[in-house]
Structure formats: C-alpha cells, structure tokens
Amino acid sequence: MHINWSKPVTLALEGPDQWVVIHTTQAAAWALIEDWPIEDGPALNKACAVCADVMSGKRNREEARQAFIDAAIEAGIPIKD
C-alpha cells in the first residue's frame, strides 16, 4: 500500500539542483537502497529498518519520513523545506 506522507520530502538525490520528491515510505525505501550516495551509516541503517517496520505495519509512516530526513542529513544530501 502506497500511502502518502503528511508532507513530501524534496531532496537533491541525483546531484546538485536535481530535485526528487519522495511522497511515500516505499519510495523512500527504494531511494535508500538504490540511489543513496553512502552505503553505511547509523541514520541510513535506522531509516531502512524503520521503512521495513512501516511497510509491515509495525510503525507509523511519519516515523519513516523523519528517519529518511535524518539519513539524508547524515549523507549530506540537500533538502528543500
């Protein structure tokens, strides 16, 4: 099930000024696995775990949104507010 977050996250995931909008936990998980510029880090690992928990119904989707933002900050990815 693809349920939108309360507010999407817009970040320069593919390079400077190449903005991507992430609306769902599923899209965030895909970005973390396929497109992330670092391969390891505490916030990245937590975000992957939280996304998995949300998709299995164990956590709130807004927890995934915040974990995704924390992982982007850890990786140095610019975020638009």
mmCIF file of the N, C-alpha and C atoms, coordinates in Angstrom:
data_MODEL
# 
_entry.id   MODEL 
# 
loop_
_atom_site.group_PDB 
_atom_site.id 
_atom_site.type_symbol 
_atom_site.label_atom_id 
_atom_site.label_alt_id 
_atom_site.label_comp_id 
_atom_site.label_asym_id 
_atom_site.label_entity_id 
_atom_site.label_seq_id 
_atom_site.pdbx_PDB_ins_code 
_atom_site.Cartn_x 
_atom_site.Cartn_y 
_atom_site.Cartn_z 
_atom_site.occupancy 
_atom_site.B_iso_or_equiv 
_atom_site.pdbx_formal_charge 
_atom_site.auth_seq_id 
_atom_site.auth_comp_id 
_atom_site.auth_asym_id 
_atom_site.auth_atom_id 
_atom_site.pdbx_PDB_model_num 
ATOM 1   N N  . MET A 1 1  ? 0.837  -1.172 0.000  1.00 0.00 ? 1  MET A N  1 
ATOM 2   C CA . MET A 1 1  ? 0.000  0.000  0.000  1.00 0.00 ? 1  MET A CA 1 
ATOM 3   C C  . MET A 1 1  ? 0.888  1.243  0.000  1.00 0.00 ? 1  MET A C  1 
ATOM 4   N N  . HIS A 1 2  ? 0.618  2.165  -0.902 1.00 0.00 ? 2  HIS A N  1 
ATOM 5   C CA . HIS A 1 2  ? 1.397  3.386  -1.033 1.00 0.00 ? 2  HIS A CA 1 
ATOM 6   C C  . HIS A 1 2  ? 0.596  4.559  -0.466 1.00 0.00 ? 2  HIS A C  1 
ATOM 7   N N  . ILE A 1 3  ? 0.781  4.843  0.814  1.00 0.00 ? 3  ILE A N  1 
ATOM 8   C CA . ILE A 1 3  ? 0.077  5.943  1.460  1.00 0.00 ? 3  ILE A CA 1 
ATOM 9   C C  . ILE A 1 3  ? 1.038  7.124  1.564  1.00 0.00 ? 3  ILE A C  1 
ATOM 10  N N  . ASN A 1 4  ? 0.605  8.280  1.081  1.00 0.00 ? 4  ASN A N  1 
ATOM 11  C CA . ASN A 1 4  ? 1.457  9.467  1.105  1.00 0.00 ? 4  ASN A CA 1 
ATOM 12  C C  . ASN A 1 4  ? 1.741  9.915  2.529  1.00 0.00 ? 4  ASN A C  1 
ATOM 13  N N  . TRP A 1 5  ? 2.947  10.464 2.707  1.00 0.00 ? 5  TRP A N  1 
ATOM 14  C CA . TRP A 1 5  ? 3.305  11.099 3.961  1.00 0.00 ? 5  TRP A CA 1 
ATOM 15  C C  . TRP A 1 5  ? 2.507  12.384 4.099  1.00 0.00 ? 5  TRP A C  1 
ATOM 16  N N  . SER A 1 6  ? 2.460  12.927 5.309  1.00 0.00 ? 6  SER A N  1 
ATOM 17  C CA . SER A 1 6  ? 1.739  14.187 5.525  1.00 0.00 ? 6  SER A CA 1 
ATOM 18  C C  . SER A 1 6  ? 2.348  15.316 4.706  1.00 0.00 ? 6  SER A C  1 
ATOM 19  N N  . LYS A 1 7  ? 3.653  15.254 4.494  1.00 0.00 ? 7  LYS A N  1 
ATOM 20  C CA . LYS A 1 7  ? 4.366  16.250 3.693  1.00 0.00 ? 7  LYS A CA 1 
ATOM 21  C C  . LYS A 1 7  ? 5.489  15.531 2.952  1.00 0.00 ? 7  LYS A C  1 
ATOM 22  N N  . PRO A 1 8  ? 5.593  15.692 1.639  1.00 0.00 ? 8  PRO A N  1 
ATOM 23  C CA . PRO A 1 8  ? 6.678  15.039 0.903  1.00 0.00 ? 8  PRO A CA 1 
ATOM 24  C C  . PRO A 1 8  ? 8.034  15.623 1.278  1.00 0.00 ? 8  PRO A C  1 
ATOM 25  N N  . VAL A 1 9  ? 9.079  14.881 0.970  1.00 0.00 ? 9  VAL A N  1 
ATOM 26  C CA . VAL A 1 9  ? 10.453 15.337 1.190  1.00 0.00 ? 9  VAL A CA 1 
ATOM 27  C C  . VAL A 1 9  ? 11.071 15.575 -0.180 1.00 0.00 ? 9  VAL A C  1 
ATOM 28  N N  . THR A 1 10 ? 11.576 16.791 -0.394 1.00 0.00 ? 10 THR A N  1 
ATOM 29  C CA . THR A 1 10 ? 12.230 17.152 -1.655 1.00 0.00 ? 10 THR A CA 1 
ATOM 30  C C  . THR A 1 10 ? 13.716 17.263 -1.394 1.00 0.00 ? 10 THR A C  1 
ATOM 31  N N  . LEU A 1 11 ? 14.507 16.466 -2.113 1.00 0.00 ? 11 LEU A N  1 
ATOM 32  C CA . LEU A 1 11 ? 15.939 16.472 -1.882 1.00 0.00 ? 11 LEU A CA 1 
ATOM 33  C C  . LEU A 1 11 ? 16.699 16.316 -3.192 1.00 0.00 ? 11 LEU A C  1 
ATOM 34  N N  . ALA A 1 12 ? 17.949 16.777 -3.186 1.00 0.00 ? 12 ALA A N  1 
ATOM 35  C CA . ALA A 1 12 ? 18.818 16.711 -4.369 1.00 0.00 ? 12 ALA A CA 1 
ATOM 36  C C  . ALA A 1 12 ? 19.546 15.372 -4.360 1.00 0.00 ? 12 ALA A C  1 
ATOM 37  N N  . LEU A 1 13 ? 18.804 14.325 -4.627 1.00 0.00 ? 13 LEU A N  1 
ATOM 38  C CA . LEU A 1 13 ? 19.331 12.970 -4.521 1.00 0.00 ? 13 LEU A CA 1 
ATOM 39  C C  . LEU A 1 13 ? 20.244 12.591 -5.681 1.00 0.00 ? 13 LEU A C  1 
ATOM 40  N N  . GLU A 1 14 ? 19.962 13.107 -6.851 1.00 0.00 ? 14 GLU A N  1 
ATOM 41  C CA . GLU A 1 14 ? 20.717 12.705 -8.038 1.00 0.00 ? 14 GLU A CA 1 
ATOM 42  C C  . GLU A 1 14 ? 21.814 13.685 -8.411 1.00 0.00 ? 14 GLU A C  1 
ATOM 43  N N  . GLY A 1 15 ? 22.032 14.705 -7.581 1.00 0.00 ? 15 GLY A N  1 
ATOM 44  C CA . GLY A 1 15 ? 23.077 15.684 -7.841 1.00 0.00 ? 15 GLY A CA 1 
ATOM 45  C C  . GLY A 1 15 ? 22.589 17.078 -7.528 1.00 0.00 ? 15 GLY A C  1 
ATOM 46  N N  . PRO A 1 16 ? 23.497 18.044 -7.574 1.00 0.00 ? 16 PRO A N  1 
ATOM 47  C CA . PRO A 1 16 ? 23.122 19.428 -7.272 1.00 0.00 ? 16 PRO A CA 1 
ATOM 48  C C  . PRO A 1 16 ? 21.983 19.911 -8.181 1.00 0.00 ? 16 PRO A C  1 
ATOM 49  N N  . ASP A 1 17 ? 20.995 20.500 -7.569 1.00 0.00 ? 17 ASP A N  1 
ATOM 50  C CA . ASP A 1 17 ? 19.850 21.054 -8.285 1.00 0.00 ? 17 ASP A CA 1 
ATOM 51  C C  . ASP A 1 17 ? 19.063 20.034 -9.110 1.00 0.00 ? 17 ASP A C  1 
ATOM 52  N N  . GLN A 1 18 ? 19.213 18.763 -8.798 1.00 0.00 ? 18 GLN A N  1 
ATOM 53  C CA . GLN A 1 18 ? 18.403 17.722 -9.425 1.00 0.00 ? 18 GLN A CA 1 
ATOM 54  C C  . GLN A 1 18 ? 17.467 17.177 -8.347 1.00 0.00 ? 18 GLN A C  1 
ATOM 55  N N  . TRP A 1 19 ? 16.367 17.871 -8.160 1.00 0.00 ? 19 TRP A N  1 
ATOM 56  C CA . TRP A 1 19 ? 15.462 17.615 -7.040 1.00 0.00 ? 19 TRP A CA 1 
ATOM 57  C C  . TRP A 1 19 ? 14.531 16.440 -7.323 1.00 0.00 ? 19 TRP A C  1 
ATOM 58  N N  . VAL A 1 20 ? 14.380 15.619 -6.301 1.00 0.00 ? 20 VAL A N  1 
ATOM 59  C CA . VAL A 1 20 ? 13.491 14.468 -6.337 1.00 0.00 ? 20 VAL A CA 1 
ATOM 60  C C  . VAL A 1 20 ? 12.504 14.638 -5.194 1.00 0.00 ? 20 VAL A C  1 
ATOM 61  N N  . VAL A 1 21 ? 11.242 14.321 -5.434 1.00 0.00 ? 21 VAL A N  1 
ATOM 62  C CA . VAL A 1 21 ? 10.224 14.422 -4.399 1.00 0.00 ? 21 VAL A CA 1 
ATOM 63  C C  . VAL A 1 21 ? 9.820  13.009 -3.967 1.00 0.00 ? 21 VAL A C  1 
ATOM 64  N N  . ILE A 1 22 ? 9.969  12.742 -2.682 1.00 0.00 ? 22 ILE A N  1 
ATOM 65  C CA . ILE A 1 22 ? 9.608  11.449 -2.111 1.00 0.00 ? 22 ILE A CA 1 
ATOM 66  C C  . ILE A 1 22 ? 8.317  11.641 -1.314 1.00 0.00 ? 22 ILE A C  1 
ATOM 67  N N  . HIS A 1 23 ? 7.291  10.871 -1.678 1.00 0.00 ? 23 HIS A N  1 
ATOM 68  C CA . HIS A 1 23 ? 5.966  11.014 -1.065 1.00 0.00 ? 23 HIS A CA 1 
ATOM 69  C C  . HIS A 1 23 ? 5.602  9.876  -0.116 1.00 0.00 ? 23 HIS A C  1 
ATOM 70  N N  . THR A 1 24 ? 6.242  8.701  -0.283 1.00 0.00 ? 24 THR A N  1 
ATOM 71  C CA . THR A 1 24 ? 5.807  7.514  0.456  1.00 0.00 ? 24 THR A CA 1 
ATOM 72  C C  . THR A 1 24 ? 6.989  6.772  1.070  1.00 0.00 ? 24 THR A C  1 
ATOM 73  N N  . THR A 1 25 ? 6.671  5.921  2.021  1.00 0.00 ? 25 THR A N  1 
ATOM 74  C CA . THR A 1 25 ? 7.686  5.078  2.647  1.00 0.00 ? 25 THR A CA 1 
ATOM 75  C C  . THR A 1 25 ? 8.301  4.135  1.615  1.00 0.00 ? 25 THR A C  1 
ATOM 76  N N  . GLN A 1 26 ? 7.490  3.615  0.716  1.00 0.00 ? 26 GLN A N  1 
ATOM 77  C CA . GLN A 1 26 ? 8.006  2.710  -0.310 1.00 0.00 ? 26 GLN A CA 1 
ATOM 78  C C  . GLN A 1 26 ? 9.019  3.413  -1.209 1.00 0.00 ? 26 GLN A C  1 
ATOM 79  N N  . ALA A 1 27 ? 8.716  4.638  -1.600 1.00 0.00 ? 27 ALA A N  1 
ATOM 80  C CA . ALA A 1 27 ? 9.648  5.405  -2.434 1.00 0.00 ? 27 ALA A CA 1 
ATOM 81  C C  . ALA A 1 27 ? 10.923 5.719  -1.664 1.00 0.00 ? 27 ALA A C  1 
ATOM 82  N N  . ALA A 1 28 ? 10.787 6.009  -0.383 1.00 0.00 ? 28 ALA A N  1 
ATOM 83  C CA . ALA A 1 28 ? 11.959 6.282  0.453  1.00 0.00 ? 28 ALA A CA 1 
ATOM 84  C C  . ALA A 1 28 ? 12.841 5.046  0.560  1.00 0.00 ? 28 ALA A C  1 
ATOM 85  N N  . ALA A 1 29 ? 12.229 3.907  0.795  1.00 0.00 ? 29 ALA A N  1 
ATOM 86  C CA . ALA A 1 29 ? 12.999 2.664  0.910  1.00 0.00 ? 29 ALA A CA 1 
ATOM 87  C C  . ALA A 1 29 ? 13.747 2.379  -0.391 1.00 0.00 ? 29 ALA A C  1 
ATOM 88  N N  . TRP A 1 30 ? 13.089 2.570  -1.507 1.00 0.00 ? 30 TRP A N  1 
ATOM 89  C CA . TRP A 1 30 ? 13.728 2.352  -2.808 1.00 0.00 ? 30 TRP A CA 1 
ATOM 90  C C  . TRP A 1 30 ? 14.928 3.296  -2.978 1.00 0.00 ? 30 TRP A C  1 
ATOM 91  N N  . ALA A 1 31 ? 14.745 4.564  -2.625 1.00 0.00 ? 31 ALA A N  1 
ATOM 92  C CA . ALA A 1 31 ? 15.835 5.535  -2.742 1.00 0.00 ? 31 ALA A CA 1 
ATOM 93  C C  . ALA A 1 31 ? 17.002 5.157  -1.838 1.00 0.00 ? 31 ALA A C  1 
ATOM 94  N N  . LEU A 1 32 ? 16.695 4.737  -0.611 1.00 0.00 ? 32 LEU A N  1 
ATOM 95  C CA . LEU A 1 32 ? 17.749 4.355  0.330  1.00 0.00 ? 32 LEU A CA 1 
ATOM 96  C C  . LEU A 1 32 ? 18.557 3.172  -0.186 1.00 0.00 ? 32 LEU A C  1 
ATOM 97  N N  . ILE A 1 33 ? 17.892 2.243  -0.822 1.00 0.00 ? 33 ILE A N  1 
ATOM 98  C CA . ILE A 1 33 ? 18.555 1.019  -1.299 1.00 0.00 ? 33 ILE A CA 1 
ATOM 99  C C  . ILE A 1 33 ? 19.276 1.245  -2.626 1.00 0.00 ? 33 ILE A C  1 
ATOM 100 N N  . GLU A 1 34 ? 18.631 1.960  -3.542 1.00 0.00 ? 34 GLU A N  1 
ATOM 101 C CA . GLU A 1 34 ? 19.154 2.061  -4.904 1.00 0.00 ? 34 GLU A CA 1 
ATOM 102 C C  . GLU A 1 34 ? 19.973 3.319  -5.200 1.00 0.00 ? 34 GLU A C  1 
ATOM 103 N N  . ASP A 1 35 ? 19.630 4.434  -4.585 1.00 0.00 ? 35 ASP A N  1 
ATOM 104 C CA . ASP A 1 35 ? 20.182 5.711  -5.026 1.00 0.00 ? 35 ASP A CA 1 
ATOM 105 C C  . ASP A 1 35 ? 21.033 6.440  -3.991 1.00 0.00 ? 35 ASP A C  1 
ATOM 106 N N  . TRP A 1 36 ? 21.180 5.874  -2.817 1.00 0.00 ? 36 TRP A N  1 
ATOM 107 C CA . TRP A 1 36 ? 21.849 6.598  -1.727 1.00 0.00 ? 36 TRP A CA 1 
ATOM 108 C C  . TRP A 1 36 ? 23.337 6.739  -1.986 1.00 0.00 ? 36 TRP A C  1 
ATOM 109 N N  . PRO A 1 37 ? 23.917 7.921  -1.712 1.00 0.00 ? 37 PRO A N  1 
ATOM 110 C CA . PRO A 1 37 ? 25.333 8.142  -2.014 1.00 0.00 ? 37 PRO A CA 1 
ATOM 111 C C  . PRO A 1 37 ? 26.309 7.483  -1.034 1.00 0.00 ? 37 PRO A C  1 
ATOM 112 N N  . ILE A 1 38 ? 25.826 7.041  0.112  1.00 0.00 ? 38 ILE A N  1 
ATOM 113 C CA . ILE A 1 38 ? 26.690 6.304  1.040  1.00 0.00 ? 38 ILE A CA 1 
ATOM 114 C C  . ILE A 1 38 ? 26.103 4.909  1.233  1.00 0.00 ? 38 ILE A C  1 
ATOM 115 N N  . GLU A 1 39 ? 26.945 3.973  1.629  1.00 0.00 ? 39 GLU A N  1 
ATOM 116 C CA . GLU A 1 39 ? 26.480 2.598  1.768  1.00 0.00 ? 39 GLU A CA 1 
ATOM 117 C C  . GLU A 1 39 ? 26.254 2.173  3.204  1.00 0.00 ? 39 GLU A C  1 
ATOM 118 N N  . ASP A 1 40 ? 26.714 2.979  4.150  1.00 0.00 ? 40 ASP A N  1 
ATOM 119 C CA . ASP A 1 40 ? 26.557 2.596  5.543  1.00 0.00 ? 40 ASP A CA 1 
ATOM 120 C C  . ASP A 1 40 ? 26.560 3.842  6.413  1.00 0.00 ? 40 ASP A C  1 
ATOM 121 N N  . GLY A 1 41 ? 25.862 3.757  7.506  1.00 0.00 ? 41 GLY A N  1 
ATOM 122 C CA . GLY A 1 41 ? 25.803 4.845  8.471  1.00 0.00 ? 41 GLY A CA 1 
ATOM 123 C C  . GLY A 1 41 ? 24.666 4.577  9.434  1.00 0.00 ? 41 GLY A C  1 
ATOM 124 N N  . PRO A 1 42 ? 24.768 5.051  10.663 1.00 0.00 ? 42 PRO A N  1 
ATOM 125 C CA . PRO A 1 42 ? 23.724 4.779  11.654 1.00 0.00 ? 42 PRO A CA 1 
ATOM 126 C C  . PRO A 1 42 ? 22.335 5.266  11.232 1.00 0.00 ? 42 PRO A C  1 
ATOM 127 N N  . ALA A 1 43 ? 22.246 6.471  10.684 1.00 0.00 ? 43 ALA A N  1 
ATOM 128 C CA . ALA A 1 43 ? 20.936 7.000  10.287 1.00 0.00 ? 43 ALA A CA 1 
ATOM 129 C C  . ALA A 1 43 ? 20.395 6.252  9.065  1.00 0.00 ? 43 ALA A C  1 
ATOM 130 N N  . LEU A 1 44 ? 21.272 5.887  8.139  1.00 0.00 ? 44 LEU A N  1 
ATOM 131 C CA . LEU A 1 44 ? 20.853 5.107  6.972  1.00 0.00 ? 44 LEU A CA 1 
ATOM 132 C C  . LEU A 1 44 ? 20.316 3.758  7.414  1.00 0.00 ? 44 LEU A C  1 
ATOM 133 N N  . ASN A 1 45 ? 21.040 3.081  8.274  1.00 0.00 ? 45 ASN A N  1 
ATOM 134 C CA . ASN A 1 45 ? 20.609 1.769  8.760  1.00 0.00 ? 45 ASN A CA 1 
ATOM 135 C C  . ASN A 1 45 ? 19.280 1.867  9.498  1.00 0.00 ? 45 ASN A C  1 
ATOM 136 N N  . LYS A 1 46 ? 19.129 2.911  10.316 1.00 0.00 ? 46 LYS A N  1 
ATOM 137 C CA . LYS A 1 46 ? 17.875 3.104  11.044 1.00 0.00 ? 46 LYS A CA 1 
ATOM 138 C C  . LYS A 1 46 ? 16.729 3.372  10.075 1.00 0.00 ? 46 LYS A C  1 
ATOM 139 N N  . ALA A 1 47 ? 16.967 4.225  9.080  1.00 0.00 ? 47 ALA A N  1 
ATOM 140 C CA . ALA A 1 47 ? 15.914 4.545  8.119  1.00 0.00 ? 47 ALA A CA 1 
ATOM 141 C C  . ALA A 1 47 ? 15.452 3.302  7.366  1.00 0.00 ? 47 ALA A C  1 
ATOM 142 N N  . CYS A 1 48 ? 16.373 2.456  6.975  1.00 0.00 ? 48 CYS A N  1 
ATOM 143 C CA . CYS A 1 48 ? 15.997 1.207  6.289  1.00 0.00 ? 48 CYS A CA 1 
ATOM 144 C C  . CYS A 1 48 ? 15.141 0.331  7.206  1.00 0.00 ? 48 CYS A C  1 
ATOM 145 N N  . ALA A 1 49 ? 15.539 0.226  8.465  1.00 0.00 ? 49 ALA A N  1 
ATOM 146 C CA . ALA A 1 49 ? 14.787 -0.591 9.423  1.00 0.00 ? 49 ALA A CA 1 
ATOM 147 C C  . ALA A 1 49 ? 13.408 -0.006 9.688  1.00 0.00 ? 49 ALA A C  1 
ATOM 148 N N  . VAL A 1 50 ? 13.331 1.307  9.846  1.00 0.00 ? 50 VAL A N  1 
ATOM 149 C CA . VAL A 1 50 ? 12.040 1.952  10.104 1.00 0.00 ? 50 VAL A CA 1 
ATOM 150 C C  . VAL A 1 50 ? 11.121 1.786  8.895  1.00 0.00 ? 50 VAL A C  1 
ATOM 151 N N  . CYS A 1 51 ? 11.639 1.966  7.695  1.00 0.00 ? 51 CYS A N  1 
ATOM 152 C CA . CYS A 1 51 ? 10.821 1.790  6.491  1.00 0.00 ? 51 CYS A CA 1 
ATOM 153 C C  . CYS A 1 51 ? 10.263 0.359  6.427  1.00 0.00 ? 51 CYS A C  1 
ATOM 154 N N  . ALA A 1 52 ? 11.096 -0.611 6.727  1.00 0.00 ? 52 ALA A N  1 
ATOM 155 C CA . ALA A 1 52 ? 10.634 -2.005 6.731  1.00 0.00 ? 52 ALA A CA 1 
ATOM 156 C C  . ALA A 1 52 ? 9.540  -2.207 7.776  1.00 0.00 ? 52 ALA A C  1 
ATOM 157 N N  . ASP A 1 53 ? 9.721  -1.623 8.953  1.00 0.00 ? 53 ASP A N  1 
ATOM 158 C CA . ASP A 1 53 ? 8.707  -1.737 10.007 1.00 0.00 ? 53 ASP A CA 1 
ATOM 159 C C  . ASP A 1 53 ? 7.391  -1.076 9.596  1.00 0.00 ? 53 ASP A C  1 
ATOM 160 N N  . VAL A 1 54 ? 7.468  0.074  8.946  1.00 0.00 ? 54 VAL A N  1 
ATOM 161 C CA . VAL A 1 54 ? 6.250  0.759  8.496  1.00 0.00 ? 54 VAL A CA 1 
ATOM 162 C C  . VAL A 1 54 ? 5.527  -0.099 7.464  1.00 0.00 ? 54 VAL A C  1 
ATOM 163 N N  . MET A 1 55 ? 6.265  -0.662 6.528  1.00 0.00 ? 55 MET A N  1 
ATOM 164 C CA . MET A 1 55 ? 5.633  -1.462 5.476  1.00 0.00 ? 55 MET A CA 1 
ATOM 165 C C  . MET A 1 55 ? 5.022  -2.746 6.023  1.00 0.00 ? 55 MET A C  1 
ATOM 166 N N  . SER A 1 56 ? 5.509  -3.204 7.175  1.00 0.00 ? 56 SER A N  1 
ATOM 167 C CA . SER A 1 56 ? 4.907  -4.395 7.781  1.00 0.00 ? 56 SER A CA 1 
ATOM 168 C C  . SER A 1 56 ? 3.875  -4.037 8.848  1.00 0.00 ? 56 SER A C  1 
ATOM 169 N N  . GLY A 1 57 ? 3.576  -2.749 8.986  1.00 0.00 ? 57 GLY A N  1 
ATOM 170 C CA . GLY A 1 57 ? 2.522  -2.309 9.886  1.00 0.00 ? 57 GLY A CA 1 
ATOM 171 C C  . GLY A 1 57 ? 2.934  -2.149 11.341 1.00 0.00 ? 57 GLY A C  1 
ATOM 172 N N  . LYS A 1 58 ? 4.222  -2.143 11.618 1.00 0.00 ? 58 LYS A N  1 
ATOM 173 C CA . LYS A 1 58 ? 4.696  -2.058 12.998 1.00 0.00 ? 58 LYS A CA 1 
ATOM 174 C C  . LYS A 1 58 ? 4.954  -0.637 13.481 1.00 0.00 ? 58 LYS A C  1 
ATOM 175 N N  . ARG A 1 59 ? 5.061  0.300  12.556 1.00 0.00 ? 59 ARG A N  1 
ATOM 176 C CA . ARG A 1 59 ? 5.351  1.692  12.912 1.00 0.00 ? 59 ARG A CA 1 
ATOM 177 C C  . ARG A 1 59 ? 4.516  2.638  12.068 1.00 0.00 ? 59 ARG A C  1 
ATOM 178 N N  . ASN A 1 60 ? 4.514  3.893  12.478 1.00 0.00 ? 60 ASN A N  1 
ATOM 179 C CA . ASN A 1 60 ? 3.783  4.957  11.809 1.00 0.00 ? 60 ASN A CA 1 
ATOM 180 C C  . ASN A 1 60 ? 4.586  5.473  10.619 1.00 0.00 ? 60 ASN A C  1 
ATOM 181 N N  . ARG A 1 61 ? 3.910  5.775  9.510  1.00 0.00 ? 61 ARG A N  1 
ATOM 182 C CA . ARG A 1 61 ? 4.629  6.242  8.306  1.00 0.00 ? 61 ARG A CA 1 
ATOM 183 C C  . ARG A 1 61 ? 5.385  7.539  8.528  1.00 0.00 ? 61 ARG A C  1 
ATOM 184 N N  . GLU A 1 62 ? 4.940  8.368  9.466  1.00 0.00 ? 62 GLU A N  1 
ATOM 185 C CA . GLU A 1 62 ? 5.654  9.619  9.748  1.00 0.00 ? 62 GLU A CA 1 
ATOM 186 C C  . GLU A 1 62 ? 7.012  9.344  10.413 1.00 0.00 ? 62 GLU A C  1 
ATOM 187 N N  . GLU A 1 63 ? 7.140  8.212  11.091 1.00 0.00 ? 63 GLU A N  1 
ATOM 188 C CA . GLU A 1 63 ? 8.444  7.826  11.634 1.00 0.00 ? 63 GLU A CA 1 
ATOM 189 C C  . GLU A 1 63 ? 9.424  7.537  10.502 1.00 0.00 ? 63 GLU A C  1 
ATOM 190 N N  . ALA A 1 64 ? 8.929  6.943  9.430  1.00 0.00 ? 64 ALA A N  1 
ATOM 191 C CA . ALA A 1 64 ? 9.773  6.677  8.261  1.00 0.00 ? 64 ALA A CA 1 
ATOM 192 C C  . ALA A 1 64 ? 10.205 7.982  7.609  1.00 0.00 ? 64 ALA A C  1 
ATOM 193 N N  . ARG A 1 65 ? 9.285  8.934  7.527  1.00 0.00 ? 65 ARG A N  1 
ATOM 194 C CA . ARG A 1 65 ? 9.618  10.234 6.937  1.00 0.00 ? 65 ARG A CA 1 
ATOM 195 C C  . ARG A 1 65 ? 10.759 10.887 7.711  1.00 0.00 ? 65 ARG A C  1 
ATOM 196 N N  . GLN A 1 66 ? 10.650 10.909 9.036  1.00 0.00 ? 66 GLN A N  1 
ATOM 197 C CA . GLN A 1 66 ? 11.695 11.545 9.844  1.00 0.00 ? 66 GLN A CA 1 
ATOM 198 C C  . GLN A 1 66 ? 13.011 10.785 9.747  1.00 0.00 ? 66 GLN A C  1 
ATOM 199 N N  . ALA A 1 67 ? 12.959 9.476  9.761  1.00 0.00 ? 67 ALA A N  1 
ATOM 200 C CA . ALA A 1 67 ? 14.179 8.669  9.635  1.00 0.00 ? 67 ALA A CA 1 
ATOM 201 C C  . ALA A 1 67 ? 14.834 8.904  8.272  1.00 0.00 ? 67 ALA A C  1 
ATOM 202 N N  . PHE A 1 68 ? 14.021 9.063  7.235  1.00 0.00 ? 68 PHE A N  1 
ATOM 203 C CA . PHE A 1 68 ? 14.531 9.346  5.891  1.00 0.00 ? 68 PHE A CA 1 
ATOM 204 C C  . PHE A 1 68 ? 15.249 10.695 5.862  1.00 0.00 ? 68 PHE A C  1 
ATOM 205 N N  . ILE A 1 69 ? 14.651 11.698 6.486  1.00 0.00 ? 69 ILE A N  1 
ATOM 206 C CA . ILE A 1 69 ? 15.281 13.021 6.574  1.00 0.00 ? 69 ILE A CA 1 
ATOM 207 C C  . ILE A 1 69 ? 16.597 12.933 7.329  1.00 0.00 ? 69 ILE A C  1 
ATOM 208 N N  . ASP A 1 70 ? 16.613 12.211 8.440  1.00 0.00 ? 70 ASP A N  1 
ATOM 209 C CA . ASP A 1 70 ? 17.841 12.050 9.228  1.00 0.00 ? 70 ASP A CA 1 
ATOM 210 C C  . ASP A 1 70 ? 18.942 11.380 8.399  1.00 0.00 ? 70 ASP A C  1 
ATOM 211 N N  . ALA A 1 71 ? 18.568 10.395 7.605  1.00 0.00 ? 71 ALA A N  1 
ATOM 212 C CA . ALA A 1 71 ? 19.549 9.710  6.749  1.00 0.00 ? 71 ALA A CA 1 
ATOM 213 C C  . ALA A 1 71 ? 20.075 10.659 5.663  1.00 0.00 ? 71 ALA A C  1 
ATOM 214 N N  . ALA A 1 72 ? 19.209 11.508 5.129  1.00 0.00 ? 72 ALA A N  1 
ATOM 215 C CA . ALA A 1 72 ? 19.652 12.479 4.114  1.00 0.00 ? 72 ALA A CA 1 
ATOM 216 C C  . ALA A 1 72 ? 20.645 13.476 4.726  1.00 0.00 ? 72 ALA A C  1 
ATOM 217 N N  . ILE A 1 73 ? 20.346 13.912 5.930  1.00 0.00 ? 73 ILE A N  1 
ATOM 218 C CA . ILE A 1 73 ? 21.271 14.834 6.617  1.00 0.00 ? 73 ILE A CA 1 
ATOM 219 C C  . ILE A 1 73 ? 22.614 14.146 6.842  1.00 0.00 ? 73 ILE A C  1 
ATOM 220 N N  . GLU A 1 74 ? 22.581 12.912 7.307  1.00 0.00 ? 74 GLU A N  1 
ATOM 221 C CA . GLU A 1 74 ? 23.809 12.145 7.528  1.00 0.00 ? 74 GLU A CA 1 
ATOM 222 C C  . GLU A 1 74 ? 24.639 12.045 6.250  1.00 0.00 ? 74 GLU A C  1 
ATOM 223 N N  . ALA A 1 75 ? 23.964 11.837 5.110  1.00 0.00 ? 75 ALA A N  1 
ATOM 224 C CA . ALA A 1 75 ? 24.648 11.656 3.826  1.00 0.00 ? 75 ALA A CA 1 
ATOM 225 C C  . ALA A 1 75 ? 25.027 12.970 3.173  1.00 0.00 ? 75 ALA A C  1 
ATOM 226 N N  . GLY A 1 76 ? 24.626 14.105 3.766  1.00 0.00 ? 76 GLY A N  1 
ATOM 227 C CA . GLY A 1 76 ? 24.956 15.401 3.191  1.00 0.00 ? 76 GLY A CA 1 
ATOM 228 C C  . GLY A 1 76 ? 24.123 15.760 1.970  1.00 0.00 ? 76 GLY A C  1 
ATOM 229 N N  . ILE A 1 77 ? 22.936 15.177 1.862  1.00 0.00 ? 77 ILE A N  1 
ATOM 230 C CA . ILE A 1 77 ? 22.061 15.445 0.729  1.00 0.00 ? 77 ILE A CA 1 
ATOM 231 C C  . ILE A 1 77 ? 21.233 16.688 1.020  1.00 0.00 ? 77 ILE A C  1 
ATOM 232 N N  . PRO A 1 78 ? 21.273 17.695 0.149  1.00 0.00 ? 78 PRO A N  1 
ATOM 233 C CA . PRO A 1 78 ? 20.465 18.900 0.370  1.00 0.00 ? 78 PRO A CA 1 
ATOM 234 C C  . PRO A 1 78 ? 18.965 18.599 0.354  1.00 0.00 ? 78 PRO A C  1 
ATOM 235 N N  . ILE A 1 79 ? 18.256 19.226 1.283  1.00 0.00 ? 79 ILE A N  1 
ATOM 236 C CA . ILE A 1 79 ? 16.815 19.055 1.395  1.00 0.00 ? 79 ILE A CA 1 
ATOM 237 C C  . ILE A 1 79 ? 16.158 20.418 1.265  1.00 0.00 ? 79 ILE A C  1 
ATOM 238 N N  . LYS A 1 80 ? 15.065 20.486 0.476  1.00 0.00 ? 80 LYS A N  1 
ATOM 239 C CA . LYS A 1 80 ? 14.251 21.709 0.388  1.00 0.00 ? 80 LYS A CA 1 
ATOM 240 C C  . LYS A 1 80 ? 13.147 21.600 1.417  1.00 0.00 ? 80 LYS A C  1 
ATOM 241 N N  . ASP A 1 81 ? 12.848 22.707 2.072  1.00 0.00 ? 81 ASP A N  1 
ATOM 242 C CA . ASP A 1 81 ? 11.743 22.678 3.031  1.00 0.00 ? 81 ASP A CA 1 
ATOM 243 C C  . ASP A 1 81 ? 10.490 23.219 2.387  1.00 0.00 ? 81 ASP A C  1 
# 
